[in-house]
Amino acid sequence: SLAATLPRFIELERKYGSLWRGLKRQPANGGEVQGARYGLFASLAGGLRELVSALHDQLAGSVDLRTRTPVESIEGLVSRPGYRLRLRNGQYEEVGGVVLAVPAFVASHLLRSLDSELAARLDEIAYASSVIVVSGHSLDDITHPLDAFGLVVPRVEDRQVLAVSFASRKLAGRAPGGKVLLRTFVGGALQPELVDREDDELRELVRRELSELLGVGGKPDFEIVCRHDRAMPQYEVGHLERVDEIERRIAVFPGLALAGNAYHGVGIPDCIAGGEHAAERVVGTPGET
């Protein structure tokens, strides 16, 4: 499982004998590092929505972009290479290639009539849901110095939050002077029942946990509850072998490719690399342009 999620940790452990020794001895900017390499934290100035907007603007003038056009299933064409898409509105589209940049369970549904075994393997990739409570606070209302980029809560602590990201400490421009932006994670694979709590219950839960963990008091400037249903693929033991089998089965279908966070990494750089690989596979199909 670790080989699928954080292969660098395995390399450090094997080279240095432990993660801690490896992280301390690995050079960064020409010198020694202490702890994790937080220089890896990066984002866009206006948030990640800028990435989607830029992609949309680049494509809008040259391709037919259709949103809110759900596809119900994908079938192979009989007379020539390509695929037939059945849309939810009852119409059909014939295309030369398809990139399925959707969750694995959605890809499973779409491909069931094309290859039931491939669909079954995709359906084996488990997902978890989570809630993020985004809150703004005055630094005067927090006793902890917040001299870090966040915290992850181990299960042994028996708490109801998974982690807290000090978002405005990680990234510049996320909060005005004297303020801090916190992102608190709740739910996940180990506490799925918390995701179904009402918004007010989740706000109260997070207030209580932040008070105990960081000494957060006073009234937050705002609290926004963001739900992510079945958004986190779980790289369980055997994930790499499962993905290998999925890729072997999909390789027999020219012009069909998978992309997303369910296969070779959940991070944004991983997803970008996966999307580029999928596009190259489809564009490289004979007869495609």
C-alpha distance (Angstrom), angle and dihedral (degrees) to the residues before:
residue distance angle dihedral
S1 . . .
L2 3.81 . .
A3 3.80 90.2 .
A4 3.80 88.2 61.1
T5 3.80 97.2 45.7
L6 3.82 110.0 29.2
P7 3.82 109.8 9.9
R8 3.83 90.0 163.4
F9 3.81 89.4 66.3
I10 3.80 90.7 56.7
E11 3.81 90.4 50.5
L12 3.81 91.7 50.4
E13 3.81 92.8 48.4
R14 3.80 92.4 49.3
K15 3.81 94.3 45.6
Y16 3.80 99.9 42.5
G17 3.81 103.8 21.9
S18 3.81 95.0 -115.8
L19 3.79 140.1 33.8
W20 3.79 93.0 -118.6
R21 3.81 94.3 53.7
G22 3.79 90.6 44.7
L23 3.80 94.2 51.2
K24 3.80 92.0 47.5
R25 3.79 94.9 48.8
Q26 3.79 99.8 41.7
P27 3.82 108.8 103.2
A28 3.78 121.4 -124.1
N29 3.81 123.2 -177.8
G30 3.79 89.4 -4.8
G31 3.81 97.0 -54.7
E32 3.77 145.5 69.1
V33 3.79 121.2 -65.3
Q34 3.76 129.5 -142.4
G35 3.80 114.7 -144.9
A36 3.79 122.5 -30.8
R37 3.80 121.4 -5.3
Y38 3.79 100.3 -106.9
G39 3.79 91.2 179.5
L40 3.79 84.4 85.4
F41 3.82 90.3 75.3
A42 3.79 109.2 101.5
S43 3.77 138.8 146.2
L44 3.78 141.7 160.1
A45 3.79 119.1 -77.1
G46 3.80 93.6 -118.4
G47 3.80 95.9 37.4
L48 3.79 131.9 -92.5
R49 3.79 91.5 -65.2
E50 3.81 85.0 80.4
L51 3.80 89.1 68.6
V52 3.81 93.0 56.2
S53 3.81 92.0 43.2
A54 3.81 91.8 51.5
L55 3.80 91.8 50.1
H56 3.80 90.6 48.8
D57 3.81 92.9 49.6
Q58 3.81 92.5 49.6
L59 3.79 93.3 50.2
A60 3.79 100.5 37.7
G61 3.79 96.6 83.1
S62 3.78 97.7 47.1
V63 3.81 109.4 33.9
D64 3.79 138.8 45.2
L65 3.81 103.9 -104.0
R66 3.79 115.7 -165.2
T67 3.77 123.3 -178.3
R68 3.80 126.9 -175.7
T69 3.81 89.9 29.4
P70 3.83 105.1 125.6
V71 3.81 119.9 -160.3
E72 3.81 117.3 -141.8
S73 3.82 101.5 -168.6
I74 3.80 144.8 -12.2
E75 3.80 123.1 -133.3
G76 3.80 132.1 178.7
L77 3.80 119.8 -109.3
V78 3.80 116.2 -114.9
S79 3.80 102.4 -154.0
R80 3.81 99.9 42.7
P81 3.82 141.8 2.6
G82 3.77 114.3 -71.6
Y83 3.77 142.2 66.0
R84 3.79 140.6 -84.1
L85 3.79 116.0 -137.2
R86 3.77 118.6 -156.2
L87 3.79 109.1 -151.8
R88 3.78 125.5 -151.4
N89 3.81 90.9 -117.0
G90 3.82 89.2 63.8
Q91 3.79 96.3 -103.7
Y92 3.82 127.2 119.6
E93 3.79 132.6 -138.8
E94 3.82 126.4 -163.5
V95 3.80 114.3 -149.1
G96 3.77 137.1 172.7
G97 3.79 96.6 -135.8
V98 3.79 142.6 11.0
V99 3.80 133.2 -156.2
L100 3.79 110.5 -163.3
A101 3.82 103.3 -152.8
V102 3.81 93.0 170.8
P103 3.82 136.2 105.0
A104 3.80 114.2 -71.0
F105 3.81 93.1 -111.1
V106 3.82 90.2 54.4
A107 3.82 90.9 48.6
S108 3.81 87.7 50.1
H109 3.81 91.1 56.0
L110 3.80 93.3 46.9
L111 3.81 95.2 48.0
R112 3.80 99.6 42.3
S113 3.81 94.8 101.7
L114 3.81 91.3 44.9
D115 3.83 98.3 49.5
S116 3.80 120.0 -6.3
E117 3.82 93.3 -169.0
L118 3.80 91.8 53.0
A119 3.79 88.7 48.9
A120 3.81 90.6 51.0
R121 3.81 92.6 52.4
L122 3.81 91.2 49.1
D123 3.79 90.0 50.2
E124 3.83 90.0 56.8
I125 3.81 91.1 70.1
A126 3.79 103.6 98.3
Y127 3.80 123.6 -142.3
A128 3.79 134.6 -157.9
S129 3.79 131.0 -157.0
S130 3.77 127.4 -136.6
V131 3.77 143.4 -178.6
I132 3.78 125.2 -139.6
V133 3.79 118.5 -159.2
V134 3.80 108.5 -158.7
S135 3.80 112.6 -160.8
G136 3.79 138.4 174.6
H137 3.81 121.9 -144.6
S138 3.79 142.1 176.2
L139 3.78 111.7 -112.2
D140 3.82 88.2 -133.9
D141 3.83 87.9 66.3
I142 3.84 93.8 57.7
T143 3.80 123.5 76.5
H144 3.82 95.5 -168.0
P145 3.83 113.5 86.2
L146 3.83 90.5 -133.7
D147 3.80 87.7 -139.1
A148 3.80 93.0 162.3
F149 3.79 138.9 53.7
G150 3.78 96.7 -103.1
L151 3.78 142.9 -62.1
V152 3.79 139.0 -99.9
V153 3.81 117.8 -146.6
P154 3.83 116.1 -138.4
R155 3.79 117.1 -137.7
V156 3.82 91.5 -117.1
E157 3.83 88.5 69.5
D158 3.82 88.8 67.8
R159 3.78 93.5 -142.1
Q160 3.80 130.1 148.1
V161 3.80 97.4 -128.7
L162 3.79 124.0 75.1
A163 3.78 100.3 -158.7
V164 3.79 144.9 -24.4
S165 3.79 121.5 -137.0
F166 3.80 116.9 -156.9
A167 3.79 89.5 -145.4
S168 3.80 97.6 -179.1
R169 3.81 90.4 49.2
K170 3.81 91.2 52.5
L171 3.78 97.0 46.0
A172 3.79 132.6 29.8
G173 3.77 122.0 -120.0
R174 3.80 96.7 27.7
A175 3.83 96.9 113.0
P176 3.83 136.7 18.4
G177 3.78 123.0 -112.2
G178 3.78 114.9 -63.8
K179 3.80 91.6 18.7
V180 3.80 136.5 95.4
L181 3.81 132.6 -157.2
L182 3.82 115.5 -142.9
R183 3.82 128.0 -170.0
T184 3.81 112.5 -161.7
F185 3.80 119.6 -166.0
V186 3.82 121.4 -146.8
G187 3.81 133.0 177.0
G188 3.78 119.0 14.8
A189 3.78 128.2 151.8
L190 3.82 94.9 -45.4
Q191 3.82 99.0 48.3
P192 3.82 105.4 28.1
E193 3.81 92.8 151.6
L194 3.81 91.4 69.9
V195 3.80 91.4 66.0
D196 3.82 89.6 68.9
R197 3.81 94.1 56.8
E198 3.80 118.2 114.5
D199 3.80 116.4 -98.9
D200 3.81 93.4 -109.9
E201 3.82 90.6 51.7
L202 3.79 90.7 51.6
R203 3.80 92.2 49.0
E204 3.81 90.5 51.8
L205 3.82 91.4 46.1
V206 3.81 91.6 51.9
R207 3.81 92.9 45.9
R208 3.80 90.1 53.3
E209 3.81 94.3 47.2
L210 3.81 93.9 45.5
S211 3.79 89.8 50.1
E212 3.81 92.1 53.1
L213 3.81 96.4 40.8
L214 3.79 102.6 38.7
G215 3.79 106.6 10.4
V216 3.80 93.1 -110.5
G217 3.80 111.2 173.3
G218 3.76 138.3 159.1
K219 3.78 125.5 52.9
P220 3.82 117.7 -51.1
D221 3.79 116.6 -120.4
F222 3.82 87.0 -129.4
E223 3.81 141.4 -15.2
I224 3.81 120.5 -155.1
V225 3.82 120.1 -172.1
C226 3.82 112.9 -149.5
R227 3.81 118.0 -173.1
H228 3.80 122.6 -157.5
D229 3.81 109.4 -169.2
R230 3.81 114.9 -157.9
A231 3.80 90.1 -20.0
M232 3.82 101.8 132.0
P233 3.83 116.2 73.9
Q234 3.81 112.2 -148.7
Y235 3.80 113.7 -133.9
E236 3.79 94.8 -149.9
V237 3.80 125.1 -179.2
G238 3.80 108.0 -66.0
H239 3.80 93.8 29.6
L240 3.80 95.6 129.0
E241 3.81 92.2 51.1
R242 3.81 90.5 47.4
V243 3.80 91.5 51.7
D244 3.81 90.9 47.3
E245 3.81 89.4 56.0
I246 3.82 91.4 47.3
E247 3.80 90.8 51.7
R248 3.80 92.6 47.4
R249 3.78 90.9 53.4
I250 3.80 96.2 44.8
A251 3.80 91.9 47.5
V252 3.84 90.2 74.6
F253 3.82 90.1 64.3
P254 3.83 110.5 76.1
G255 3.77 114.1 -142.8
L256 3.80 94.9 17.2
A257 3.81 120.4 113.1
L258 3.81 140.9 163.8
A259 3.79 127.2 -137.0
G260 3.79 135.3 172.6
N261 3.79 143.1 76.7
A262 3.81 96.8 -59.4
Y263 3.79 98.7 82.1
H264 3.81 122.5 33.2
G265 3.80 106.4 10.9
V266 3.79 139.8 -24.8
G267 3.81 98.2 -131.3
I268 3.79 123.9 101.8
P269 3.85 93.6 -113.1
D270 3.82 88.2 52.1
C271 3.80 91.1 50.7
I272 3.80 92.4 48.1
A273 3.80 90.8 50.6
G274 3.80 90.5 47.7
G275 3.80 91.5 49.7
E276 3.79 92.2 50.5
H277 3.80 91.2 49.0
A278 3.82 91.3 49.7
A279 3.82 92.0 48.8
E280 3.80 91.5 49.7
R281 3.80 90.5 50.7
V282 3.81 92.7 52.0
V283 3.82 96.7 41.0
G284 3.80 89.8 47.9
T285 3.80 92.0 57.3
P286 3.84 112.9 113.4
G287 3.79 109.5 -99.1
E288 3.81 93.7 21.5
T289 3.79 125.6 117.0
